[in-house]
Amino acid sequence: MAGNTGEFWAATFNTLHQGMIYVDAGGRIQVANPLAAAILGLAGRDLKGRRLPEIFPETRLAEVLTSGHPLLGTSFASGSANYRVDYFPDNRGGVVVLFTEHRPDAAQLHALNDLYAAILDDLPLYLAVVDRRGIIVSINQMYAELLGRRAEALVGLKIDEVLPFSRMSEVLAKGRPVVAFEASCVGKKLMLSEMPVKDAAGNLLGAVSKAVACEELAAAGIKDITRRLQVLEGKILFYQQELASLKGEQDAWQGILGTSPAMTQLKRLAARVARGDASVLITGESGTGKELLAQAIHRASPRCNEPLIKINCAAIPENLLEAELFGYEEGAFTGAARGGRPGKFELADGGTIFLDEIGDLPLSMQPKLLRVLQERAFERVGGRRTIKVDVRIIAATNQDLLALEAAGKFRRDLYYRLAVVNLTIPPLRERPEDIEVLTAAIIRRLNSRYGTDVRGLAPAVREFFYRYPWPGNVRELENVLEHAFNFLEPGEDIIRREHLPASMQQVRDGGAGLDLKEAVAEAEKAAIQRALAAAGGNKQEAARLLGIHPSGLYQKLKRYDIE
């Protein structure tokens, strides 16, 4: 539905006093009638080209785009009126969104049903709708003509009598879709997908069967269409996650806290880098906020409306990493999903890919990543077709990549491709003047989460925080403050020394320099040994108990010579 067809339906819905919006697969509005604009408080404005979540934050469009299922009976209040909002996906990847005021009469509902049936007749697919008993309530003209019957004569019959190959009874019984199965109908081979229809409360209303002729799929190049739909589905999930994280975020740099000269200079450089397209390598100790900086660069860049795809190179087993990055084709290995699956680089096309813990990238994968950086091209695992992508690379590490290169663990040519721009986040101990603003922001966030009204730190704790070396940086500061919140007595609104973790309480205030560092190291070593004991020697579990990444734990085990 686009162009003249979309405008026609928009005008028709207006005569029925229905707000109507049609969005494409990317969530951008293609058609909106004036009534829909008025319902959303934007009367007289042209909504075409805008993203629906921007003007309708309550929308549930993302889950409809992701599932491909209709969503009926959601509610929306605008001014003094309440509206029912229904979502109807079409076979082009778009969605019709209808706003109906909560007082339609029977004639209006009947007209609306007829109108939606006409829209479905306008789509090039076979379609039937049943109620929860499996009785046909609607079947489009295209399906009726294939069966050699009149559509109205089929309404009221059991779906199994009309379409014996249908699996609607299974869909209704289990409440789950059955997709992409083949069947033969009057000598024509069909590809069917059947799915339940539920209301906003999750109650089963019925089911819908959609079919398309296999020869039409072949003529359209089904493999390419399938790949594009896979990529689109994956992108929608990442858009949904980004939308949640960006809600209320007005300034890309708002989350990068700090007023010290070092942080001010870093933000100034990062803002300049964000305007370009060069690869960026972010270095810094664990817990300094490398991922936050990567997010800020992406949000301030021209790619901000495309996805930011994140992958932790240390968290994925080496034998799965290639498929995770580049995807795989059907049959590439035992257990490969039907139709294959796109990788992170495909999903990031047009946007940014963030490679965290890049120093842990296996040597076997480094030449393949280098090729993507050089040629912006790759093949899926088990595939032969070269896929071109337009992505920006941001990588991060707490390791010295040149030292790894000298040890034969990292390619020098890959390092120079990644580090076109190198941004280093200073550790917290080198910018103690930022502790106050960081502490205030973390306490505000924790007050909101815990429903408390903590005012701040006791003077002794504030002084101690300035002297403490913070080996875990900002992440450690967050953990310490959340620990304190859990040990405050009812009515207490000041964090005192006794609220801090036991390992910090053992650190001497006066002995700065070597004594303080030694005390922190001893406390950290003891905490690691306790965690290993509690985890029965399982390092992954011990890292989880300590609240650090496994790669960070391995480094500490080596540093403290813990077996």
C-alpha positions as CSV (number, residue, x, y, z in Angstrom):
1,M,0.0,0.0,0.0
2,A,1.7,3.1,-1.2
3,G,1.2,6.2,-3.3
4,N,-2.3,6.6,-4.8
5,T,-3.6,3.4,-3.2
6,G,-2.6,4.5,0.2
7,E,-4.0,7.9,-0.2
8,F,-7.3,6.4,-1.3
9,W,-7.6,4.2,1.8
10,A,-6.6,7.1,4.0
11,A,-9.4,9.3,2.6
12,T,-11.9,6.4,2.9
13,F,-11.0,5.8,6.6
14,N,-11.5,9.5,7.2
15,T,-15.1,9.3,6.0
16,L,-15.6,6.5,8.6
17,H,-14.1,8.6,11.4
18,Q,-11.1,6.3,11.7
19,G,-7.6,7.5,12.2
20,M,-5.4,5.6,9.8
21,I,-1.6,5.4,9.4
22,Y,0.4,3.2,7.1
23,V,4.1,2.6,8.0
24,D,6.8,0.8,6.0
25,A,9.0,-2.0,7.3
26,G,11.4,0.6,8.8
27,G,8.6,2.2,10.9
28,R,8.4,5.3,8.7
29,I,5.0,6.8,8.0
30,Q,4.1,6.6,4.3
31,V,0.4,7.6,4.6
32,A,-1.6,9.2,7.4
33,N,-5.0,10.7,7.1
34,P,-5.8,14.1,8.8
35,L,-7.8,12.4,11.6
36,A,-4.9,10.3,12.7
37,A,-2.7,13.4,12.9
38,A,-5.4,15.1,15.0
39,I,-5.7,12.2,17.3
40,L,-1.9,12.3,17.9
41,G,-2.1,16.0,18.7
42,L,-0.5,17.0,15.4
43,A,-3.6,18.4,13.5
44,G,-2.7,20.0,10.2
45,R,0.8,18.5,10.0
46,D,2.2,16.3,7.3
47,L,3.4,13.1,9.1
48,K,4.9,11.4,6.0
49,G,8.5,10.3,6.5
50,R,8.4,10.6,10.3
51,R,9.0,7.5,12.5
52,L,5.9,6.5,14.2
53,P,7.5,6.0,17.7
54,E,8.7,9.6,17.6
55,I,5.1,11.0,17.5
56,F,3.4,8.0,19.2
57,P,5.7,6.8,22.0
58,E,3.1,4.4,23.3
59,T,2.9,2.5,20.0
60,R,3.4,-1.3,20.0
61,L,4.6,-1.2,16.4
62,A,8.0,-2.7,17.1
63,E,6.5,-6.0,18.4
64,V,4.1,-6.2,15.4
65,L,7.0,-5.6,12.9
66,T,9.1,-8.2,14.8
67,S,6.4,-10.9,15.0
68,G,4.5,-10.2,11.8
69,H,1.3,-10.9,13.7
70,P,-1.8,-8.6,13.9
71,L,-2.3,-6.9,17.3
72,L,-5.8,-6.0,18.2
73,G,-7.5,-4.1,20.9
74,T,-4.7,-2.0,22.4
75,S,-5.7,1.3,24.0
76,F,-4.6,4.9,23.7
77,A,-5.9,8.1,25.5
78,S,-5.7,11.4,23.7
79,G,-7.2,14.5,25.4
80,S,-10.6,13.4,26.8
81,A,-11.1,10.6,24.3
82,N,-10.0,7.0,24.4
83,Y,-9.1,5.1,21.3
84,R,-8.8,1.4,20.4
85,V,-5.6,0.9,18.3
86,D,-5.4,-2.1,15.9
87,Y,-2.3,-3.2,13.9
88,F,-2.6,-5.1,10.7
89,P,0.7,-6.2,9.0
90,D,0.6,-6.7,5.2
91,N,2.7,-8.9,3.0
92,R,5.0,-6.0,2.0
93,G,6.5,-5.7,5.5
94,G,4.4,-2.6,6.3
95,V,1.6,-2.2,8.9
96,V,-1.8,-0.5,8.9
97,V,-2.5,1.2,12.2
98,L,-6.1,2.1,12.9
99,F,-7.4,4.4,15.6
100,T,-11.1,3.9,16.6
101,E,-12.8,5.9,19.2
102,H,-14.2,3.7,22.0
103,R,-17.9,4.2,21.0
104,P,-18.4,2.8,17.5
105,D,-21.9,1.7,16.6
106,A,-22.6,-1.6,14.9
107,A,-23.0,-0.1,11.4
108,Q,-19.6,1.6,11.7
109,L,-17.9,-1.6,12.8
110,H,-19.5,-3.5,9.9
111,A,-18.3,-0.8,7.4
112,L,-14.9,-1.0,8.9
113,N,-14.8,-4.8,8.5
114,D,-15.9,-4.5,4.9
115,L,-13.3,-1.9,4.2
116,Y,-10.4,-3.9,5.7
117,A,-11.6,-6.9,3.7
118,A,-11.3,-4.7,0.6
119,I,-7.8,-3.8,1.6
120,L,-6.9,-7.5,1.9
121,D,-8.4,-8.1,-1.6
122,D,-6.0,-5.4,-2.8
123,L,-3.0,-7.5,-1.6
124,P,-1.5,-10.2,-3.9
125,L,-1.9,-13.1,-1.5
126,Y,-4.4,-15.8,-0.5
127,L,-5.9,-14.9,2.9
128,A,-8.4,-16.5,5.3
129,V,-9.4,-15.5,8.8
130,V,-11.1,-17.9,11.3
131,D,-12.5,-17.4,14.8
132,R,-11.2,-19.4,17.8
133,R,-13.5,-22.3,16.8
134,G,-11.9,-22.6,13.4
135,I,-15.0,-21.1,11.6
136,I,-14.2,-18.9,8.6
137,V,-15.2,-15.3,9.3
138,S,-13.4,-13.8,6.2
139,I,-11.7,-15.1,3.1
140,N,-10.5,-12.8,0.3
141,Q,-11.6,-12.9,-3.3
142,M,-8.3,-14.2,-4.6
143,Y,-8.6,-17.4,-2.4
144,A,-12.3,-17.8,-3.3
145,E,-11.5,-17.6,-7.0
146,L,-8.7,-20.2,-6.6
147,L,-11.3,-22.6,-5.0
148,G,-13.9,-21.8,-7.6
149,R,-16.4,-20.6,-5.0
150,R,-17.9,-17.3,-4.0
151,A,-16.3,-15.8,-0.9
152,E,-19.6,-15.2,0.9
153,A,-20.5,-18.9,0.5
154,L,-17.4,-19.9,2.3
155,V,-17.9,-17.7,5.4
156,G,-19.4,-19.8,8.3
157,L,-17.8,-23.1,7.2
158,K,-15.1,-24.9,9.1
159,I,-11.6,-24.1,7.8
160,D,-10.8,-27.9,7.6
161,E,-13.7,-28.4,5.2
162,V,-12.6,-25.7,2.8
163,L,-8.8,-26.0,3.2
164,P,-8.0,-29.6,4.3
165,F,-4.3,-28.9,4.1
166,S,-4.5,-26.0,6.6
167,R,-2.9,-26.3,10.0
168,M,-5.1,-23.7,11.6
169,S,-6.5,-26.3,14.2
170,E,-2.9,-26.7,15.4
171,V,-2.4,-22.9,15.6
172,L,-5.6,-22.5,17.6
173,A,-4.8,-25.4,19.9
174,K,-1.3,-24.3,20.7
175,G,-1.6,-20.5,20.2
176,R,1.7,-20.6,18.2
177,P,2.3,-19.8,14.5
178,V,3.2,-22.4,11.9
179,V,5.2,-20.7,9.1
180,A,6.6,-21.5,5.7
181,F,5.0,-24.9,4.9
182,E,4.0,-26.0,1.4
183,A,0.7,-27.4,0.3
184,S,-1.2,-28.1,-2.9
185,C,-4.5,-26.5,-3.7
186,V,-6.4,-27.1,-6.9
187,G,-3.1,-28.0,-8.7
188,K,-1.3,-24.9,-7.4
189,K,1.6,-25.2,-5.0
190,L,1.3,-22.7,-2.1
191,M,3.6,-21.5,0.6
192,L,1.6,-20.9,3.7
193,S,2.1,-19.2,7.1
194,E,-0.6,-19.4,9.7
195,M,-0.6,-17.5,12.9
196,P,-2.8,-16.8,15.9
197,V,-4.6,-13.4,16.5
198,K,-4.7,-12.3,20.1
199,D,-6.0,-9.2,21.9
200,A,-3.9,-6.9,24.0
201,A,-4.5,-9.1,27.1
202,G,-3.1,-12.2,25.2
203,N,-6.6,-13.8,24.8
204,L,-6.9,-15.9,21.6
205,L,-9.4,-14.4,19.2
206,G,-8.8,-16.6,16.1
207,A,-6.2,-17.1,13.5
208,V,-5.1,-15.9,10.0
209,S,-3.8,-18.0,7.1
210,K,-1.7,-16.3,4.5
211,A,-0.5,-18.1,1.3
212,V,1.4,-17.2,-1.8
213,A,1.9,-19.3,-5.0
214,C,5.4,-20.9,-5.0
215,E,6.0,-20.0,-8.7
216,E,5.4,-16.3,-7.8
217,L,8.0,-16.6,-5.0
218,A,10.5,-18.2,-7.5
219,A,9.9,-15.5,-10.0
220,A,10.5,-12.8,-7.3
221,G,13.8,-14.4,-6.3
222,I,12.8,-16.0,-3.0
223,K,16.3,-16.5,-1.7
224,D,17.2,-12.8,-1.9
225,I,13.8,-11.9,-0.4
226,T,14.3,-14.3,2.5
227,R,17.7,-12.9,3.2
228,R,16.4,-9.3,3.1
229,L,13.5,-10.2,5.5
230,Q,15.9,-11.9,7.9
231,V,18.1,-8.8,8.0
232,L,15.1,-6.6,8.4
233,E,13.7,-8.7,11.3
234,G,17.0,-8.6,13.1
235,K,17.4,-4.9,12.6
236,I,13.9,-4.3,14.0
237,L,14.9,-6.1,17.2
238,F,18.0,-3.9,17.6
239,Y,15.9,-0.8,16.8
240,Q,13.5,-1.8,19.5
241,Q,16.4,-2.2,22.0
242,E,17.9,1.1,21.0
243,L,14.5,2.9,21.3
244,A,14.2,1.7,24.9
245,S,17.8,2.9,25.7
246,L,17.3,6.2,23.9
247,K,13.9,7.0,25.5
248,G,14.1,10.5,27.0
249,E,17.8,10.9,25.8
250,Q,18.2,14.3,24.2
251,D,21.9,14.7,24.2
252,A,24.2,12.0,22.9
253,W,26.9,13.0,25.4
254,Q,24.6,13.2,28.4
255,G,25.8,9.8,29.7
256,I,29.5,10.7,29.5
257,L,29.8,12.3,33.0
258,G,32.9,14.3,34.1
259,T,34.0,17.9,34.2
260,S,37.8,17.2,34.7
261,P,40.1,18.6,32.0
262,A,40.8,15.1,30.8
263,M,37.1,14.2,30.3
264,T,36.3,17.6,28.8
265,Q,39.1,17.1,26.2
266,L,38.0,13.5,25.5
267,K,34.3,14.6,24.8
268,R,35.5,17.4,22.6
269,L,37.7,14.9,20.5
270,A,34.9,12.3,20.4
271,A,32.3,14.8,19.2
272,R,34.7,15.8,16.4
273,V,35.3,12.1,15.5
274,A,31.6,11.4,15.5
275,R,31.0,13.6,12.5
276,G,33.2,11.5,10.3
277,D,33.2,7.8,9.3
278,A,36.7,6.6,10.4
279,S,37.2,3.5,12.5
280,V,37.7,4.2,16.2
281,L,39.6,2.3,18.8
282,I,38.6,3.1,22.4
283,T,41.1,2.1,25.0
284,G,41.0,2.3,28.8
285,E,40.9,0.2,31.9
286,S,38.0,-2.1,32.7
287,G,35.0,-0.2,34.0
288,T,35.9,3.2,32.6
289,G,32.8,3.4,30.3
290,K,34.1,2.4,26.8
291,E,30.7,1.1,25.7
292,L,29.0,4.3,26.8
293,L,31.5,6.3,24.7
294,A,30.9,4.1,21.7
295,Q,27.1,4.6,22.1
296,A,27.6,8.4,22.3
297,I,29.7,8.5,19.2
298,H,27.1,6.5,17.3
299,R,24.2,8.7,18.5
300,A,26.1,11.9,17.5
301,S,27.0,10.6,14.1
302,P,25.1,10.8,10.7
303,R,24.4,7.0,11.2
304,C,22.3,7.7,14.4
305,N,19.1,6.6,12.7
306,E,20.6,3.2,11.9
307,P,21.3,0.4,14.4
308,L,24.3,0.1,16.7
309,I,25.1,-3.6,16.9
310,K,27.2,-4.7,19.8
311,I,29.3,-7.9,20.1
312,N,31.6,-9.0,22.8
313,C,34.6,-10.8,21.2
314,A,35.5,-12.5,24.5
315,A,32.0,-13.8,25.3
316,I,31.5,-16.0,22.2
317,P,33.3,-19.3,21.7
318,E,35.8,-19.3,18.8
319,N,33.9,-22.0,16.8
320,L,30.7,-19.8,16.8
321,L,32.3,-16.4,16.4
322,E,32.5,-16.5,12.5
323,A,28.8,-17.4,12.2
324,E,27.9,-14.7,14.8
325,L,29.8,-12.0,12.9
326,F,29.0,-13.0,9.3
327,G,26.0,-15.2,9.5
328,Y,25.5,-18.6,7.8
329,E,23.5,-20.3,5.0
330,E,21.1,-23.1,5.4
331,G,22.9,-26.4,5.7
332,A,26.3,-24.8,6.6
333,F,26.6,-27.0,9.6
334,T,24.6,-29.4,11.7
335,G,21.8,-27.6,13.5
336,A,21.9,-24.5,11.1
337,A,18.5,-22.8,11.0
338,R,16.3,-23.3,8.0
339,G,16.9,-20.4,5.5
340,G,20.2,-19.5,7.2
341,R,20.7,-16.5,9.4
342,P,22.3,-13.0,9.0
343,G,25.3,-12.1,11.1
344,K,26.0,-8.9,13.0
345,F,27.7,-7.2,10.1
346,E,24.6,-7.7,7.9
347,L,22.4,-6.3,10.6
348,A,24.6,-3.3,11.1
349,D,24.5,-2.3,7.4
350,G,24.1,1.5,7.3
351,G,24.9,1.8,11.0
352,T,27.7,1.0,13.4
353,I,29.2,-2.2,14.8
354,F,30.8,-2.1,18.2
355,L,33.4,-4.8,18.8
356,D,34.1,-4.9,22.6
357,E,37.1,-6.8,24.0
358,I,38.7,-6.7,20.5
359,G,42.0,-7.9,22.1
360,D,40.4,-11.3,22.7
361,L,39.5,-11.8,19.0
362,P,41.0,-15.2,18.0
363,L,43.9,-15.0,15.5
364,S,41.9,-17.2,13.1
365,M,39.2,-14.5,12.8
366,Q,41.5,-11.5,12.4
367,P,42.2,-11.8,8.7
368,K,38.4,-12.1,8.0
369,L,37.7,-9.0,10.0
370,L,40.6,-7.2,8.2
371,R,38.9,-8.0,4.9
372,V,35.7,-6.5,6.0
373,L,37.5,-3.3,7.1
374,Q,39.4,-3.1,3.7
375,E,36.7,-4.2,1.3
376,R,33.4,-3.9,3.3
377,A,32.5,-7.3,1.9
378,F,32.3,-10.9,3.3
379,E,30.5,-14.3,2.7
380,R,28.3,-16.0,5.1
381,V,29.5,-19.3,6.5
382,G,28.7,-22.0,3.9
383,G,27.9,-19.3,1.3
384,R,29.5,-18.2,-2.0
385,R,27.7,-14.9,-2.6
386,T,29.7,-11.8,-1.6
387,I,27.7,-9.5,0.6
388,K,28.6,-5.8,0.6
389,V,28.0,-3.7,3.7
390,D,28.3,-0.1,4.7
391,V,29.3,-0.1,8.4
392,R,31.4,2.0,10.7
393,I,33.6,0.1,13.1
394,I,34.1,1.1,16.8
395,A,36.3,-1.3,18.8
396,A,37.3,-1.3,22.5
397,T,39.8,-3.0,24.6
398,N,41.5,-2.8,28.0
399,Q,44.6,-4.5,26.6
400,D,47.7,-3.1,24.9
401,L,47.2,-4.3,21.3
402,L,50.7,-3.4,20.3
403,A,52.1,-5.6,23.1
404,L,49.8,-8.4,21.9
405,E,51.1,-7.9,18.4
406,A,54.7,-8.2,19.7
407,A,53.7,-11.4,21.4
408,G,52.2,-12.7,18.1
409,K,48.6,-12.6,19.3
410,F,47.3,-9.6,17.3
411,R,47.9,-8.6,13.7
412,R,49.6,-5.2,13.2
413,D,47.8,-4.5,10.0
414,L,44.4,-5.0,11.8
415,Y,45.5,-2.7,14.6
416,Y,46.2,0.1,12.2
417,R,42.9,-0.4,10.4
418,L,41.0,-0.3,13.8
419,A,43.0,2.6,15.3
420,V,42.5,5.2,12.6
421,V,41.4,7.3,15.6
422,N,42.4,6.2,19.1
423,L,40.5,7.6,22.1
424,T,41.7,6.7,25.6
425,I,39.4,7.1,28.6
426,P,41.5,8.0,31.7
427,P,41.1,5.9,34.8
428,L,39.0,7.3,37.7
429,R,42.1,7.6,40.0
430,E,43.6,10.2,37.5
431,R,40.5,12.4,37.6
432,P,39.2,12.4,41.2
433,E,37.4,15.7,40.6
434,D,34.9,13.7,38.6
435,I,33.9,11.5,41.6
436,E,31.5,14.0,43.0
437,V,29.4,14.4,39.8
438,L,29.5,10.6,39.1
439,T,28.4,9.9,42.7
440,A,25.6,12.3,42.5
441,A,24.3,10.9,39.2
442,I,24.5,7.3,40.4
443,I,22.7,8.1,43.7
444,R,19.9,9.8,41.7
445,R,19.5,6.7,39.6
446,L,19.6,4.3,42.6
447,N,17.0,6.5,44.4
448,S,14.7,6.1,41.5
449,R,15.2,2.3,41.4
450,Y,14.9,1.7,45.1
451,G,12.3,4.3,45.9
452,T,14.6,6.0,48.5
453,D,15.8,9.5,49.2
454,V,19.5,9.2,49.9
455,R,21.1,12.7,50.0
456,G,24.7,11.8,49.6
457,L,27.9,10.8,51.4
458,A,29.1,11.4,54.9
459,P,32.2,13.7,54.9
460,A,34.5,10.9,55.9
461,V,33.3,8.7,53.0
462,R,33.7,11.6,50.6
463,E,37.3,12.1,51.6
464,F,38.0,8.4,51.5
465,F,36.5,8.2,47.9
466,Y,38.9,10.9,46.8
467,R,41.9,8.9,48.1
468,Y,40.8,5.4,47.0
469,P,42.5,4.3,43.7
470,W,39.3,2.7,42.2
471,P,40.9,-0.3,40.4
472,G,37.4,-1.1,38.9
473,N,36.9,2.6,37.9
474,V,33.3,3.9,37.4
475,R,31.8,0.4,37.4
476,E,33.3,-0.2,40.8
477,L,32.0,3.1,42.1
478,E,28.5,2.0,40.9
479,N,28.8,-1.4,42.6
480,V,30.0,0.2,45.9
481,L,27.1,2.7,46.0
482,E,24.5,0.0,45.2
483,H,26.0,-2.2,48.0
484,A,25.7,0.8,50.4
485,F,22.0,1.2,49.4
486,N,21.3,-2.3,50.4
487,F,22.8,-1.8,53.9
488,L,21.1,1.5,54.8
489,E,18.7,1.2,57.7
490,P,15.1,2.5,57.2
491,G,15.2,6.3,57.5
492,E,18.9,6.6,56.9
493,D,19.7,9.0,54.0
494,I,23.5,9.4,54.3
495,I,26.0,6.8,53.2
496,R,28.6,6.1,55.9
497,R,31.7,4.0,56.1
498,E,29.9,1.0,57.7
499,H,27.7,0.8,54.6
500,L,30.6,0.2,52.3
501,P,31.8,-3.3,51.3
502,A,34.0,-5.1,53.9
503,S,37.0,-5.1,51.5
504,M,36.9,-1.2,51.4
505,Q,36.4,-0.9,55.1
506,Q,39.7,-2.7,55.6
507,V,41.6,-0.1,53.6
508,R,43.5,2.4,55.7
509,D,42.6,6.1,55.1
510,G,45.9,7.6,56.0
511,G,48.2,5.3,54.2
512,A,48.1,6.7,50.7
513,G,50.4,5.5,47.9
514,L,52.0,2.1,48.3
515,D,50.2,1.0,51.5
516,L,46.8,1.9,50.1
517,K,47.4,0.1,46.8
518,E,48.7,-3.0,48.6
519,A,45.7,-3.0,50.9
520,V,43.4,-2.8,47.9
521,A,45.3,-5.6,46.1
522,E,45.1,-7.8,49.2
523,A,41.3,-7.2,49.5
524,E,40.8,-7.9,45.8
525,K,42.8,-11.1,45.9
526,A,40.8,-12.3,49.0
527,A,37.5,-11.5,47.2
528,I,38.6,-13.4,44.1
529,Q,39.6,-16.4,46.3
530,R,36.3,-16.4,48.1
531,A,34.3,-16.2,44.8
532,L,36.3,-19.1,43.4
533,A,35.6,-21.1,46.5
534,A,31.9,-20.3,46.3
535,A,31.8,-21.2,42.6
536,G,33.6,-24.5,43.1
537,G,36.4,-23.3,40.9
538,N,34.2,-22.4,38.0
539,K,35.8,-19.2,36.7
540,Q,32.7,-18.1,34.7
541,E,30.5,-18.3,37.8
542,A,33.2,-16.6,39.9
543,A,33.3,-13.7,37.5
544,R,29.5,-13.4,37.7
545,L,29.6,-13.4,41.5
546,L,32.3,-10.6,41.4
547,G,30.4,-8.6,38.9
548,I,33.2,-8.5,36.4
549,H,33.8,-9.9,32.9
550,P,35.5,-13.3,32.7
551,S,38.4,-11.8,30.7
552,G,39.0,-9.4,33.6
553,L,39.0,-12.2,36.1
554,Y,41.6,-14.1,34.0
555,Q,43.8,-11.0,34.0
556,K,43.5,-10.7,37.8
557,L,44.2,-14.4,38.3
558,K,47.5,-14.0,36.4
559,R,48.3,-10.7,38.2
560,Y,47.9,-12.2,41.7
561,D,49.3,-15.7,40.7
562,I,46.1,-17.5,41.8
563,E,45.9,-21.1,40.6
